[in-house]
Amino acid sequence: MARNGIQYSDVQQAIDALLARGDTPSVQRIRDVLGTGSFTTISDHFRLWRSEREQNRDVPPPKGVPEVVVTMASELWREAQEVANQTLLHYREDANRQVAEAQQLAEDAKQQAANAEQRESALAEHLRHMEQRMEALNRELAASQTSEHHWHQQAEASQEEVTQLKQVQQQLESQADAQRDAHSNALSEQQVAWEQRLAQEEQRHEAAEGRLMAMLDSAQQTRARKRRLSKNVCSSPSSALRH
């Protein structure tokens, strides 16, 4: 049965369980141990745990641990952190640049749509004047039977021009709608691509930290074996005779 409200202590216990059986902690493995919980909540707690572990990195090592081992582990941790942070920063900047370009495209599309609306408004105003002109010509045609043929031709020409203007207006409306849809889709695709790349870089960052943590755990196990070996040598009969 799923539990609600995953706490930091739950994540810490899951990490301890993973470390105890030799597994490198990750958000997915922690969730597998807990059996529930949102990835966002677990990721926040896991990030806090890593931060606390980083702060505890400066705590003096136990007595008897060779200084070269401690120095090497600290240097490996620092280098891995720098490489991971630089890589993540590079992809963040690249993703931000792509989002900025997509936003600029959207702004350009918005401006083009505004220009199209202005042209559409101008055409509509011109169409209104043409309709007024056609009405005036029709009135003149009715008033002057002597020039009926001439005014009839003028009315037909005006009607044809009105029809053409309406067609142009419809084309501009269709083009404006298509441009708005195209740029809106482009912006959505760029946003999705940025989120995917950011998620991939966070996973790479977690993997790099996991490998480094495994190296540190291996170094600690090596130091423990050396201490046990040293104790066995000191407690052997030949050692007692020498003393």
C-alpha positions as CSV (number, residue, x, y, z in Angstrom):
1,M,0.0,0.0,0.0
2,A,1.5,3.4,-1.0
3,R,2.6,5.8,1.7
4,N,2.0,9.6,1.5
5,G,4.4,12.3,2.6
6,I,8.0,10.8,2.0
7,Q,10.2,12.4,4.7
8,Y,13.9,13.1,4.6
9,S,14.5,10.4,7.2
10,D,12.8,7.8,4.9
11,V,15.1,8.8,2.1
12,Q,18.1,8.7,4.4
13,Q,17.2,5.2,5.6
14,A,16.8,4.0,2.0
15,I,20.2,5.4,1.1
16,D,21.8,3.6,4.1
17,A,20.2,0.4,3.0
18,L,21.5,0.8,-0.5
19,L,25.0,1.6,0.7
20,A,24.9,-1.4,3.1
21,R,24.3,-3.8,0.3
22,G,26.9,-2.1,-2.0
23,D,24.6,-0.2,-4.3
24,T,25.1,3.3,-5.5
25,P,22.2,5.5,-4.4
26,S,20.0,7.2,-7.1
27,V,16.5,8.6,-7.2
28,Q,15.1,5.5,-9.0
29,R,16.8,3.1,-6.6
30,I,15.7,5.0,-3.5
31,R,12.1,4.9,-4.8
32,D,12.5,1.2,-5.4
33,V,13.5,0.7,-1.8
34,L,10.7,3.0,-0.5
35,G,8.1,1.5,-2.9
36,T,6.4,4.9,-3.3
37,G,7.0,8.6,-3.4
38,S,7.2,11.3,-6.1
39,F,10.4,11.6,-8.0
40,T,10.5,15.4,-7.2
41,T,10.2,14.9,-3.5
42,I,12.8,12.1,-3.4
43,S,15.2,14.1,-5.6
44,D,14.9,17.1,-3.2
45,H,15.7,14.9,-0.2
46,F,18.5,13.2,-2.1
47,R,20.0,16.5,-3.1
48,L,20.0,17.6,0.6
49,W,21.7,14.3,1.6
50,R,24.4,14.9,-1.0
51,S,24.9,18.5,0.3
52,E,25.3,17.3,3.9
53,R,27.7,14.6,2.7
54,E,29.7,17.2,0.9
55,Q,29.8,19.4,4.0
56,N,31.0,16.5,6.1
57,R,33.8,15.9,3.6
58,D,36.0,18.3,5.6
59,V,35.6,16.4,8.8
60,P,39.0,15.0,9.8
61,P,39.4,11.3,8.9
62,P,39.8,8.6,11.5
63,K,43.2,8.1,13.0
64,G,45.5,5.7,11.2
65,V,44.1,6.4,7.7
66,P,47.0,7.2,5.4
67,E,47.1,10.8,4.4
68,V,47.7,10.0,0.8
69,V,44.4,8.0,0.6
70,V,42.5,10.9,2.1
71,T,44.1,13.4,-0.2
72,M,43.4,11.2,-3.3
73,A,39.8,10.7,-2.4
74,S,39.3,14.4,-1.7
75,E,40.9,15.4,-5.0
76,L,38.8,12.8,-6.9
77,W,35.7,14.2,-5.3
78,R,36.6,17.8,-6.1
79,E,37.5,17.0,-9.8
80,A,34.3,15.0,-10.3
81,Q,32.2,17.8,-8.9
82,E,33.9,20.4,-11.1
83,V,33.5,18.3,-14.3
84,A,29.9,17.5,-13.5
85,N,29.0,21.1,-12.7
86,Q,30.8,22.5,-15.8
87,T,29.0,19.9,-18.0
88,L,25.6,20.7,-16.5
89,L,26.3,24.5,-16.8
90,H,27.2,24.0,-20.5
91,Y,24.0,22.2,-21.3
92,R,21.9,24.7,-19.2
93,E,23.4,27.6,-21.2
94,D,22.8,25.8,-24.5
95,A,19.2,25.0,-23.5
96,N,18.6,28.6,-22.3
97,R,20.0,29.8,-25.6
98,Q,17.6,27.6,-27.6
99,V,14.7,28.7,-25.5
100,A,15.7,32.4,-26.1
101,E,15.8,31.7,-29.8
102,A,12.4,30.1,-29.7
103,Q,11.0,33.0,-27.8
104,Q,12.5,35.4,-30.3
105,L,10.8,33.4,-33.1
106,A,7.5,33.6,-31.2
107,E,8.0,37.4,-30.8
108,D,8.7,37.7,-34.6
109,A,5.6,35.6,-35.3
110,K,3.6,37.9,-33.0
111,Q,4.9,40.9,-34.9
112,Q,4.2,39.4,-38.3
113,A,0.7,38.6,-37.1
114,A,0.3,42.1,-35.9
115,N,1.5,43.4,-39.3
116,A,-0.9,41.1,-41.0
117,E,-3.8,42.3,-38.8
118,Q,-2.9,45.9,-39.8
119,R,-2.9,45.0,-43.5
120,E,-6.2,43.2,-43.0
121,S,-7.6,46.3,-41.3
122,A,-6.4,48.5,-44.1
123,L,-7.9,46.2,-46.6
124,A,-11.2,46.2,-44.7
125,E,-11.2,50.0,-44.7
126,H,-10.5,50.0,-48.4
127,L,-13.2,47.5,-49.0
128,R,-15.7,49.7,-47.1
129,H,-14.8,52.6,-49.3
130,M,-15.2,50.5,-52.4
131,E,-18.6,49.4,-51.2
132,Q,-19.6,53.0,-50.6
133,R,-18.3,53.9,-54.1
134,M,-20.3,51.0,-55.6
135,E,-23.4,52.2,-53.9
136,A,-22.9,55.7,-55.2
137,L,-22.3,54.4,-58.7
138,N,-25.6,52.4,-58.4
139,R,-27.4,55.5,-57.3
140,E,-25.9,57.5,-60.2
141,L,-26.8,54.6,-62.6
142,A,-30.4,54.8,-61.5
143,A,-30.5,58.6,-61.9
144,S,-28.9,58.7,-65.3
145,Q,-30.5,56.4,-67.8
146,T,-28.6,58.1,-70.7
147,S,-25.2,56.8,-69.4
148,E,-26.6,53.4,-68.1
149,H,-24.1,51.3,-70.0
150,H,-21.1,53.3,-68.8
151,W,-22.2,53.1,-65.1
152,H,-23.0,49.5,-65.4
153,Q,-19.5,48.7,-66.5
154,Q,-18.2,50.8,-63.6
155,A,-20.4,48.9,-61.2
156,E,-19.2,45.5,-62.5
157,A,-15.5,46.6,-62.3
158,S,-16.1,47.8,-58.7
159,Q,-17.8,44.5,-57.8
160,E,-14.9,42.5,-59.3
161,E,-12.4,44.6,-57.3
162,V,-14.4,44.0,-54.1
163,T,-14.4,40.3,-54.7
164,Q,-10.7,40.3,-55.3
165,L,-10.1,42.3,-52.1
166,K,-12.2,39.8,-50.1
167,Q,-10.1,36.9,-51.5
168,V,-6.9,38.7,-50.5
169,Q,-8.3,39.4,-47.1
170,Q,-9.1,35.7,-46.6
171,Q,-5.6,34.6,-47.7
172,L,-4.0,37.0,-45.3
173,E,-6.2,35.7,-42.5
174,S,-5.2,32.1,-43.3
175,Q,-1.5,33.0,-43.5
176,A,-1.6,34.8,-40.2
177,D,-3.3,31.8,-38.5
178,A,-0.8,29.4,-40.1
179,Q,2.2,31.5,-38.9
180,R,0.8,31.7,-35.3
181,D,0.3,27.9,-35.2
182,A,3.7,27.2,-36.7
183,H,5.6,29.4,-34.3
184,S,3.6,28.2,-31.3
185,N,4.4,24.6,-32.2
186,A,8.1,25.5,-32.6
187,L,8.2,27.1,-29.2
188,S,6.5,24.1,-27.6
189,E,9.0,21.7,-29.3
190,Q,12.0,23.8,-28.1
191,Q,10.7,23.8,-24.5
192,V,10.2,20.0,-24.5
193,A,13.7,19.6,-26.0
194,W,15.2,21.8,-23.3
195,E,13.5,19.9,-20.5
196,Q,14.6,16.6,-21.9
197,R,18.2,17.7,-22.2
198,L,18.1,19.2,-18.7
199,A,16.8,15.9,-17.3
200,Q,19.5,13.9,-19.2
201,E,22.2,16.2,-17.7
202,E,20.8,15.8,-14.2
203,Q,20.9,12.0,-14.7
204,R,24.5,12.2,-15.9
205,H,25.4,14.3,-12.9
206,E,23.8,11.8,-10.6
207,A,25.6,9.0,-12.3
208,A,29.0,10.8,-12.0
209,E,28.3,11.4,-8.3
210,G,27.3,7.7,-7.9
211,R,30.6,6.5,-9.4
212,L,32.6,8.9,-7.2
213,M,30.7,7.7,-4.1
214,A,31.4,4.1,-5.0
215,M,35.1,5.0,-5.3
216,L,35.0,6.6,-1.9
217,D,33.3,3.6,-0.4
218,S,35.9,1.3,-1.9
219,A,38.6,3.5,-0.4
220,Q,37.0,3.3,3.0
221,Q,36.8,-0.5,2.7
222,T,40.5,-0.7,1.7
223,R,41.4,1.4,4.8
224,A,39.3,-0.9,7.0
225,R,41.1,-4.0,5.6
226,K,44.5,-2.3,6.2
227,R,43.5,-1.5,9.8
228,R,42.4,-5.1,10.4
229,L,45.6,-6.5,8.9
230,S,47.7,-4.1,11.0
231,K,45.9,-5.3,14.2
232,N,46.4,-8.9,13.3
233,V,50.1,-8.4,12.7
234,C,50.5,-6.6,16.0
235,S,48.7,-9.3,17.9
236,S,50.6,-12.3,16.4
237,P,53.1,-14.3,18.6
238,S,56.2,-13.3,16.6
239,S,55.2,-9.6,17.1
240,A,54.9,-10.3,20.9
241,L,58.4,-11.8,21.0
242,R,59.9,-8.8,19.3
243,H,58.4,-6.6,21.9
